[in-house]
Amino acid sequence: MTLPGKPGLHIRAAAPDDAALIHGLILEIADYEKLRHEVVATVDLVREALFPQHGLATAHALVGEIDGVPQGYALYFFNFSTFMGRPGLYLEDVFVRPASRGRGLGKALLIALAEIAKHRNCARMEWSVLDWNTPAIEFYTSLGARPMDGWTVFRLEEAGLRTLADQAGGGDKESAKF
């Protein structure tokens, strides 16, 4: 996708050969968010999530280019709203390299995601932003997004997930087949 009036900006679906690029951009966003120490993803894990050899992808990605050079990405997946009775698009990451900000690439990535959501009949598009990231919050607000007051994000991480799952009994693969 190329935006009218924005020569040089191009958004494309990620391809299997982009796994290392996307992994590198994940490391860059982690550095920006001061969370690099939490990254355990590898190129192989990214490749398998986006382009599995068997089964369906668990996530999807777009690559944003300026003059043919990748400068950002968006990684997303689909969820479902029981209240709306329709799917939603959850934006896990959107990132533009600092030197390329202000040229419209972030907005172009969000426009492309909105197009995908519209095409897939999604009721909404959601994402999280760190409380201290004022530039991102102002940018999202300028696009018409609004913060969700009254909601708190909860997370069950790997150890807690295992502990909870182990309460199923057996602990074998048979008990997890639904």
C-alpha positions in Angstrom: 0.0 0.0 0.0 1.3 3.4 -0.9 -0.5 6.5 0.5 -1.6 9.3 -1.8 0.6 12.4 -1.2 3.2 10.4 0.7 5.8 9.4 -2.0 8.4 7.0 -0.7 6.2 5.5 2.0 5.2 1.9 1.4 3.4 -0.6 3.6 3.6 -4.3 2.8 2.8 -7.6 4.4 5.8 -9.3 6.0 7.3 -12.2 4.2 9.2 -15.2 5.6 12.5 -13.6 4.7 11.5 -10.7 7.0 11.8 -12.7 10.2 15.2 -11.5 11.1 14.2 -7.9 10.3 11.1 -8.1 12.5 13.1 -9.6 15.3 15.6 -6.8 15.0 12.8 -4.2 15.2 11.4 -6.0 18.2 14.7 -5.5 19.9 14.7 -1.8 18.9 11.2 -1.3 20.3 12.3 -3.1 23.5 15.3 -0.8 23.8 13.0 2.3 23.3 10.6 1.0 26.0 13.5 0.1 28.3 12.3 -3.5 28.3 15.1 -5.2 26.3 15.8 -7.5 29.3 12.4 -9.1 28.9 12.9 -10.1 25.3 13.3 -13.9 24.9 12.0 -14.1 21.3 14.4 -15.4 18.7 14.3 -15.1 14.9 13.1 -18.7 14.8 10.2 -18.1 17.2 9.2 -15.0 15.2 9.3 -16.9 11.9 7.3 -19.8 13.4 4.6 -17.5 14.8 4.2 -15.5 11.6 4.9 -18.2 9.0 4.4 -21.6 10.5 5.3 -24.7 8.5 2.1 -26.4 9.8 -1.1 -24.8 11.0 -2.2 -21.2 11.1 -0.1 -18.2 11.9 -0.7 -16.9 15.4 0.3 -13.4 14.5 0.8 -11.2 11.4 3.1 -8.3 10.5 3.3 -5.4 8.2 6.6 -3.8 7.2 6.8 0.0 6.7 9.4 1.2 4.2 10.7 4.7 3.4 12.3 4.9 0.0 12.5 1.1 -0.1 14.3 0.8 3.2 12.4 -0.9 6.1 12.0 1.6 8.9 9.1 0.2 11.0 6.7 -2.6 11.6 3.3 -3.5 13.1 2.6 -6.9 14.6 -1.0 -7.9 15.2 -3.4 -10.7 15.7 -7.2 -11.2 15.8 -9.3 -11.6 18.9 -13.0 -11.8 19.4 -15.5 -9.5 21.2 -18.4 -11.4 22.7 -20.3 -8.1 23.3 -19.9 -7.1 19.6 -20.2 -10.7 18.3 -17.4 -9.9 15.8 -13.6 -10.2 15.6 -11.2 -7.5 16.6 -7.7 -6.6 15.6 -5.2 -6.4 18.5 -2.1 -4.4 17.7 0.8 -5.9 19.7 3.5 -3.6 18.4 3.8 -0.6 16.2 7.3 0.9 15.9 9.0 3.4 13.6 12.7 3.9 14.0 13.3 7.3 15.8 15.3 8.8 12.9 12.3 8.1 10.6 9.5 9.5 12.8 7.5 12.4 11.7 7.3 11.4 8.1 3.9 9.6 8.3 5.1 6.0 8.5 3.4 5.3 11.8 0.1 6.7 10.5 0.5 4.7 7.3 0.9 1.5 9.3 -2.2 2.3 11.4 -4.2 3.1 8.2 -3.1 -0.2 6.7 -4.2 -2.0 9.9 -7.6 -0.2 9.9 -8.0 -1.4 6.3 -7.3 -5.0 7.3 -9.7 -4.7 10.3 -12.4 -3.2 8.0 -11.9 -6.0 5.4 -12.1 -8.7 8.2 -15.3 -7.1 9.6 -13.6 -6.3 12.9 -15.7 -4.3 15.4 -12.6 -2.6 16.8 -8.8 -2.3 16.9 -7.1 -2.1 20.3 -3.6 -1.8 21.7 -1.7 -0.9 24.9 0.7 1.9 25.4 3.0 2.5 28.3 1.8 5.3 30.6 5.0 7.3 30.2 5.0 7.3 26.4 3.4 10.7 26.0 4.4 11.1 22.3 2.6 7.9 21.4 -0.4 8.7 23.5 -0.7 12.1 21.8 -0.3 10.5 18.4 -3.0 7.9 19.0 -5.3 10.5 20.4 -4.8 12.7 17.3 -6.0 9.7 15.2 -9.3 9.5 17.2 -8.2 6.7 19.5 -9.2 6.9 23.1 -7.8 5.4 26.3 -10.0 2.8 28.0 -10.7 4.1 31.5 -11.8 1.6 34.0 -9.9 -1.4 32.6 -6.7 -2.9 34.0 -4.5 -5.2 31.9 -3.8 -8.5 33.6 -1.1 -10.9 32.6 -0.4 -14.5 33.6 3.2 -15.2 32.7 4.8 -18.5 32.0 5.4 -19.8 35.6 1.9 -18.7 36.7 0.4 -20.2 33.5 2.1 -23.5 34.2 0.9 -23.5 37.8 -2.7 -22.8 36.8 -2.7 -25.3 34.0 -1.3 -28.0 36.3 -4.5 -27.7 38.3 -6.2 -29.6 35.5 -4.9 -32.8 37.0 -3.2 -35.4 34.8 -0.8 -32.8 33.3 -0.7 -34.9 30.2 -1.5 -33.7 26.7 -4.8 -35.6 26.7 -6.2 -33.2 29.3 -5.5 -30.2 27.1 -7.5 -31.4 24.1 -10.6 -29.4 23.9 
